[in-house]
Amino acid sequence: MNSRAKQNDALPPDIAVDENGDLSARVHAEPAHPYRSAFARDAARILHARAFRRLAGKTQVFSRLARDLPGDHFRTRLTHTLEVAQISGTLATALGLNRELAEALALAHDIGHPPFGHAGEKALDTALRQHGLGFDHNLHALRIVTWFEERYPAWRGLNLTLAVREGIVKHSRDYSSATHPELAAYFLDLRPPLEAQLIDLADEIAYLTADFDDGLDSGILTVAGVCNHVPLFRSFHDEIKTQYPAAPIKQAVYETLNRMLNALVTDLIEEVRTHVAALGATTLDDIRRAPGRIAALSPAMEADRAAAKSYLYTHFYNSPGMEEEHERAAQVVRELFALLMAEPGLLPADHQAQIPTEGLARTVADYIAGMTDSYIEQLWSRYAK
């Protein structure tokens, strides 16, 4: 992708979040850095956080339990996050938005995920529902950056800017003040800035193309099957086979996915510009008060994206072998949760200390959510069998 913005691609400058404005405020005041913006500092704090490093050991699609897959080169939650950050930076630059804020948000967007990907998250949420609670990885990410990370003697958490904390909460969904009064500081009656809105679409684009890459590389998907059922893939693959008839299969696939990704990003840039112009928006406040989110793909591209994602769900995410791994992952989370609820003395001392304020169920969930795939597997093997 070309990240160099054309002059007419940029949105009105006052739509971008001002790095010196109110959204750069922190809970604990800090002096300005001599050569880094507040959002660049946030990105660095996230990048150096322990929770960020643990993403290297957390499932993106393939579980660490899939013994028969040579998994070293498949995406982890960490490598996926880096891909989202690259796409987000490109989008922000092309639209004249705050690139450093977009990249900070992209780095944080999955930091709250538990082990075993979506199967682990669903199992943890189900376990908490039995205690009148639930698990939301966005809200858990907020807890991580505001409390669980301990790097500074003056405060708990990373002391991130208001813009990054708001974006962590709201980048992929809206919350009601009636059901989440604890989030009142994050402007729940307003839309998030465009930098935050773009993260959800950058995430979709990154994993859509990457999951076809990993699915085909694993052998679970076939080029013929994808071409037969995914028009967006087929159109570019046909084009490449005509242009490079002697290209090896893998190189043809890589180039197909490169062009898919570029087409999705270009469409998103153009559609955001169209929506902003139609709204007549010239300021961040106009974006915040819009009747709906501005960041979206065009109807035609959204239909192609939905068809591609549906194919992935049927033939990859929920394929027979993957379903078995999802079931086993859920079993590991479910059984370890039950064991720790019954024997809280097995929790580390710092987690035991939070039981009086957070309650046992939330404390157990916090402990499990912070685990990597391999660590939860070790504990389960030691205690739950």
C-alpha positions as CSV (number, residue, x, y, z in Angstrom):
1,M,0.0,0.0,0.0
2,N,1.1,3.5,-0.7
3,S,0.9,5.5,2.5
4,R,1.7,8.8,0.8
5,A,-1.5,10.9,0.9
6,K,-2.6,12.8,-2.2
7,Q,-3.5,16.4,-1.5
8,N,-7.2,15.8,-2.2
9,D,-7.4,12.7,-0.1
10,A,-7.0,14.7,3.2
11,L,-10.0,15.6,5.2
12,P,-10.5,19.1,6.7
13,P,-7.7,19.5,9.2
14,D,-9.9,20.2,12.2
15,I,-11.4,16.7,12.0
16,A,-8.1,15.2,13.1
17,V,-7.6,14.9,16.9
18,D,-5.3,17.7,18.0
19,E,-2.2,16.3,19.8
20,N,-2.2,19.4,22.1
21,G,-6.0,19.5,22.7
22,D,-8.2,18.3,25.5
23,L,-8.0,14.7,24.4
24,S,-4.3,14.6,25.2
25,A,-5.0,15.0,28.9
26,R,-3.9,12.3,31.3
27,V,-5.4,11.3,34.6
28,H,-2.0,12.1,36.3
29,A,-0.5,15.3,34.8
30,E,2.9,14.9,33.2
31,P,5.3,17.5,31.7
32,A,5.4,17.5,27.9
33,H,8.1,15.5,26.3
34,P,10.7,17.6,24.4
35,Y,10.4,15.7,21.1
36,R,7.5,13.2,21.3
37,S,3.8,13.9,21.1
38,A,1.5,12.6,23.8
39,F,0.1,10.0,21.4
40,A,3.6,8.8,20.4
41,R,4.4,8.3,24.0
42,D,1.2,6.3,24.5
43,A,2.1,4.0,21.6
44,A,5.5,3.4,23.2
45,R,4.0,2.7,26.6
46,I,1.7,0.1,25.0
47,L,4.5,-1.4,23.0
48,H,6.6,-1.9,26.1
49,A,3.8,-3.2,28.3
50,R,3.9,-6.8,29.6
51,A,0.3,-7.4,28.3
52,F,1.5,-6.4,24.8
53,R,4.4,-8.9,24.9
54,R,2.0,-11.6,26.0
55,L,0.1,-11.3,22.7
56,A,3.0,-13.2,21.1
57,G,1.7,-16.3,23.0
58,K,-2.0,-15.8,22.3
59,T,-4.0,-17.4,19.5
60,Q,-5.2,-15.4,16.4
61,V,-6.9,-18.3,14.6
62,F,-4.7,-21.4,15.1
63,S,-4.5,-22.6,18.7
64,R,-1.2,-23.7,20.2
65,L,-3.0,-26.9,20.9
66,A,-3.1,-27.8,17.1
67,R,-0.2,-30.2,17.3
68,D,-0.3,-31.2,13.6
69,L,0.2,-27.6,12.3
70,P,3.7,-26.2,11.8
71,G,2.6,-23.0,13.5
72,D,5.7,-20.8,13.8
73,H,4.8,-18.7,10.8
74,F,1.1,-18.4,11.3
75,R,-0.2,-15.1,12.8
76,T,-0.4,-14.7,16.6
77,R,-2.4,-12.0,18.3
78,L,0.8,-9.9,18.3
79,T,1.7,-10.2,14.6
80,H,-1.9,-9.5,13.7
81,T,-1.8,-6.4,15.9
82,L,1.3,-5.1,14.1
83,E,-0.4,-5.6,10.8
84,V,-3.4,-3.6,12.0
85,A,-1.1,-0.8,13.2
86,Q,0.5,-0.6,9.7
87,I,-2.9,-0.4,8.0
88,S,-4.2,2.1,10.5
89,G,-1.2,4.4,10.0
90,T,-1.7,4.3,6.2
91,L,-5.4,5.1,6.6
92,A,-4.7,8.0,9.0
93,T,-1.9,9.5,6.8
94,A,-4.0,9.3,3.6
95,L,-6.9,11.0,5.3
96,G,-4.9,13.6,7.0
97,L,-5.8,12.3,10.5
98,N,-3.5,11.9,13.5
99,R,-1.3,8.9,12.6
100,E,0.3,8.6,16.0
101,L,-3.1,8.3,17.7
102,A,-4.3,5.8,15.2
103,E,-1.2,3.6,15.6
104,A,-1.4,3.8,19.4
105,L,-5.0,2.6,19.2
106,A,-4.2,-0.2,16.8
107,L,-1.4,-1.4,19.2
108,A,-3.9,-1.5,22.1
109,H,-7.0,-2.8,20.2
110,D,-6.5,-6.5,21.1
111,I,-4.5,-6.2,24.3
112,G,-7.5,-7.3,26.4
113,H,-8.0,-10.7,24.6
114,P,-7.7,-13.9,26.7
115,P,-5.9,-17.0,25.5
116,F,-7.2,-19.2,22.7
117,G,-8.7,-16.4,20.7
118,H,-12.5,-16.0,20.4
119,A,-13.1,-19.5,21.7
120,G,-11.3,-18.6,24.9
121,E,-13.2,-15.3,25.2
122,K,-16.5,-16.9,24.7
123,A,-15.7,-19.6,27.3
124,L,-14.6,-17.0,29.8
125,D,-17.7,-14.9,29.2
126,T,-19.9,-17.9,29.7
127,A,-18.2,-18.8,33.0
128,L,-18.7,-15.2,34.2
129,R,-22.4,-15.1,33.2
130,Q,-23.0,-17.8,35.9
131,H,-22.0,-15.1,38.4
132,G,-23.9,-12.3,37.0
133,L,-20.9,-10.8,35.1
134,G,-19.5,-10.9,31.6
135,F,-16.2,-10.6,29.8
136,D,-15.6,-7.8,27.2
137,H,-12.1,-7.6,25.8
138,N,-12.4,-3.9,25.2
139,L,-13.3,-3.2,28.8
140,H,-10.6,-5.6,30.0
141,A,-8.1,-3.7,27.9
142,L,-9.1,-0.5,29.7
143,R,-8.5,-2.3,33.0
144,I,-5.1,-3.4,31.8
145,V,-3.9,0.1,30.8
146,T,-5.4,1.9,33.8
147,W,-4.6,-0.6,36.5
148,F,-2.9,-3.9,35.9
149,E,0.2,-2.6,34.2
150,E,2.7,-1.5,36.9
151,R,5.7,0.3,35.4
152,Y,5.7,3.7,37.2
153,P,6.2,4.5,40.9
154,A,3.8,7.5,40.8
155,W,0.7,5.7,39.6
156,R,-0.9,2.4,38.6
157,G,-1.4,1.7,34.9
158,L,0.1,3.4,31.9
159,N,-1.5,6.9,32.4
160,L,-2.6,7.0,28.8
161,T,-4.2,10.0,27.2
162,L,-8.0,10.4,27.2
163,A,-8.1,9.9,23.4
164,V,-6.4,6.5,23.6
165,R,-8.5,5.4,26.6
166,E,-11.7,6.5,24.8
167,G,-10.6,4.7,21.6
168,I,-9.8,1.5,23.5
169,V,-13.4,1.5,24.8
170,K,-15.3,2.7,21.7
171,H,-13.3,1.7,18.6
172,S,-15.5,-1.3,17.8
173,R,-18.8,-0.8,19.5
174,D,-20.9,1.8,21.4
175,Y,-21.8,1.6,25.1
176,S,-24.8,3.0,26.9
177,S,-24.4,5.2,29.9
178,A,-27.4,3.4,31.4
179,T,-25.6,0.0,31.4
180,H,-22.1,1.3,31.8
181,P,-22.1,4.3,34.1
182,E,-18.5,3.6,35.0
183,L,-17.6,4.7,31.4
184,A,-19.1,8.2,31.7
185,A,-15.8,9.9,31.2
186,Y,-15.6,8.5,27.6
187,F,-18.4,10.6,25.9
188,L,-20.8,7.7,25.5
189,D,-23.4,10.0,23.9
190,L,-20.9,11.0,21.1
191,R,-19.2,9.2,18.3
192,P,-15.6,8.4,18.7
193,P,-13.0,10.3,16.6
194,L,-12.3,9.0,13.1
195,E,-8.9,7.8,14.3
196,A,-10.7,5.4,16.6
197,Q,-13.5,4.5,14.1
198,L,-10.9,3.4,11.5
199,I,-9.3,0.8,13.9
200,D,-12.3,-1.6,13.6
201,L,-12.2,-1.5,9.8
202,A,-8.4,-1.8,9.8
203,D,-8.8,-4.9,12.0
204,E,-11.4,-6.4,9.6
205,I,-9.1,-5.8,6.6
206,A,-6.0,-7.2,8.3
207,Y,-7.5,-10.4,9.5
208,L,-9.6,-11.0,6.4
209,T,-6.6,-11.1,4.1
210,A,-4.3,-12.7,6.7
211,D,-6.7,-15.5,7.5
212,F,-7.0,-16.4,3.8
213,D,-3.2,-16.5,3.8
214,D,-2.9,-18.7,6.9
215,G,-5.9,-20.8,5.8
216,L,-4.4,-21.6,2.4
217,D,-0.9,-22.1,3.8
218,S,-2.2,-24.6,6.3
219,G,-4.0,-26.6,3.7
220,I,-7.4,-26.2,5.4
221,L,-8.5,-23.9,2.5
222,T,-7.7,-24.5,-1.2
223,V,-7.1,-22.0,-4.0
224,A,-9.8,-23.6,-6.1
225,G,-12.3,-23.5,-3.3
226,V,-11.7,-19.9,-2.5
227,C,-11.8,-18.9,-6.1
228,N,-15.1,-20.7,-6.5
229,H,-16.8,-19.0,-3.6
230,V,-15.1,-15.6,-2.9
231,P,-15.6,-13.2,-5.8
232,L,-13.1,-10.6,-4.4
233,F,-10.3,-13.2,-4.3
234,R,-11.2,-14.7,-7.6
235,S,-11.2,-11.4,-9.5
236,F,-7.7,-10.5,-8.4
237,H,-6.4,-14.1,-8.8
238,D,-7.6,-14.3,-12.4
239,E,-6.0,-11.0,-13.1
240,I,-2.7,-12.2,-11.7
241,K,-2.7,-15.5,-13.5
242,T,-3.3,-13.6,-16.8
243,Q,-0.5,-11.2,-16.0
244,Y,1.9,-13.8,-14.6
245,P,1.0,-17.1,-16.0
246,A,4.2,-18.8,-14.8
247,A,4.0,-17.5,-11.2
248,P,4.2,-20.3,-8.6
249,I,1.0,-20.9,-6.7
250,K,2.1,-19.3,-3.4
251,Q,3.4,-16.1,-5.2
252,A,0.1,-15.8,-7.0
253,V,-1.8,-16.1,-3.7
254,Y,0.4,-13.6,-2.0
255,E,-0.1,-11.1,-4.8
256,T,-3.8,-11.7,-4.8
257,L,-4.0,-11.0,-1.1
258,N,-1.9,-7.9,-1.5
259,R,-4.3,-6.5,-4.1
260,M,-7.3,-7.5,-2.0
261,L,-5.9,-5.6,0.9
262,N,-5.0,-2.5,-1.2
263,A,-8.5,-2.5,-2.7
264,L,-10.2,-2.7,0.7
265,V,-8.0,0.1,2.1
266,T,-8.5,2.3,-1.0
267,D,-12.3,1.8,-0.9
268,L,-12.4,2.7,2.8
269,I,-10.4,5.9,2.2
270,E,-12.7,7.0,-0.6
271,E,-15.8,6.1,1.3
272,V,-14.8,8.0,4.4
273,R,-14.1,11.1,2.2
274,T,-17.5,10.7,0.6
275,H,-19.3,10.4,4.0
276,V,-17.5,13.4,5.4
277,A,-18.3,15.5,2.4
278,A,-22.0,14.4,2.5
279,L,-22.2,15.3,6.1
280,G,-20.6,18.6,5.5
281,A,-18.3,17.9,8.4
282,T,-15.3,20.2,9.0
283,T,-14.5,19.6,12.7
284,L,-14.1,16.8,15.1
285,D,-17.3,17.9,16.8
286,D,-19.2,17.4,13.5
287,I,-17.8,13.8,13.5
288,R,-18.8,13.2,17.1
289,R,-22.4,14.4,16.5
290,A,-22.9,12.5,13.3
291,P,-26.0,10.3,13.2
292,G,-23.9,7.2,12.6
293,R,-20.3,6.2,12.3
294,I,-18.4,7.7,9.3
295,A,-15.9,4.9,8.8
296,A,-17.4,2.3,6.5
297,L,-16.7,0.4,3.2
298,S,-18.8,1.2,0.2
299,P,-22.0,-1.0,-0.2
300,A,-20.4,-3.0,-3.0
301,M,-17.1,-3.6,-1.2
302,E,-19.0,-4.4,2.1
303,A,-20.9,-7.1,0.2
304,D,-17.6,-8.6,-1.0
305,R,-16.1,-8.4,2.5
306,A,-19.2,-10.1,4.0
307,A,-19.1,-12.9,1.5
308,A,-15.4,-13.5,2.1
309,K,-15.9,-13.5,5.8
310,S,-18.8,-15.9,5.6
311,Y,-16.6,-18.3,3.6
312,L,-13.9,-18.1,6.2
313,Y,-16.4,-18.9,9.0
314,T,-17.8,-21.9,7.2
315,H,-14.7,-23.4,5.7
316,F,-11.9,-22.2,8.1
317,Y,-12.9,-20.9,11.5
318,N,-15.6,-23.6,12.0
319,S,-14.1,-26.3,9.9
320,P,-14.1,-29.8,11.6
321,G,-10.6,-29.8,12.9
322,M,-10.8,-26.2,14.1
323,E,-14.1,-26.9,15.9
324,E,-12.4,-29.6,17.9
325,E,-9.7,-27.2,18.9
326,H,-12.3,-24.6,19.9
327,E,-14.1,-27.2,22.1
328,R,-10.8,-28.2,23.8
329,A,-9.9,-24.6,24.4
330,A,-13.3,-23.9,26.0
331,Q,-12.8,-27.0,28.2
332,V,-9.4,-25.7,29.4
333,V,-10.8,-22.3,30.3
334,R,-14.0,-23.7,31.8
335,E,-12.3,-26.2,34.0
336,L,-9.5,-23.9,35.2
337,F,-12.1,-21.2,36.0
338,A,-14.1,-23.7,38.1
339,L,-11.0,-25.0,39.9
340,L,-9.8,-21.5,40.8
341,M,-13.2,-20.5,42.0
342,A,-13.2,-23.6,44.3
343,E,-9.6,-23.1,45.4
344,P,-8.8,-19.3,45.3
345,G,-5.6,-20.1,47.3
346,L,-4.1,-21.2,44.1
347,L,-4.2,-17.6,42.8
348,P,-1.1,-15.5,43.0
349,A,-0.8,-13.3,46.0
350,D,-1.4,-10.0,44.0
351,H,-4.7,-11.5,42.6
352,Q,-5.8,-12.7,46.0
353,A,-5.4,-9.2,47.2
354,Q,-7.9,-7.9,44.8
355,I,-10.7,-10.3,45.7
356,P,-12.2,-8.0,48.5
357,T,-12.7,-5.2,46.0
358,E,-13.3,-7.0,42.7
359,G,-14.9,-10.2,43.9
360,L,-13.7,-13.7,43.3
361,A,-15.2,-14.4,39.9
362,R,-13.8,-11.2,38.3
363,T,-10.4,-11.8,39.9
364,V,-10.3,-15.3,38.5
365,A,-11.3,-14.0,35.1
366,D,-8.6,-11.3,35.3
367,Y,-6.0,-14.0,36.0
368,I,-7.1,-16.3,33.2
369,A,-7.4,-13.4,30.7
370,G,-3.8,-12.5,31.2
371,M,-2.5,-15.9,30.4
372,T,-0.8,-17.0,27.2
373,D,-2.0,-20.2,25.5
374,S,1.0,-22.2,26.7
375,Y,0.7,-20.9,30.3
376,I,-3.0,-21.8,30.7
377,E,-2.3,-25.2,29.2
378,Q,0.4,-25.8,31.8
379,L,-1.8,-24.8,34.7
380,W,-4.7,-26.9,33.4
381,S,-2.4,-29.9,33.1
382,R,-1.1,-29.4,36.6
383,Y,-4.4,-28.7,38.4
384,A,-7.5,-29.6,36.5
385,K,-6.8,-33.1,35.2
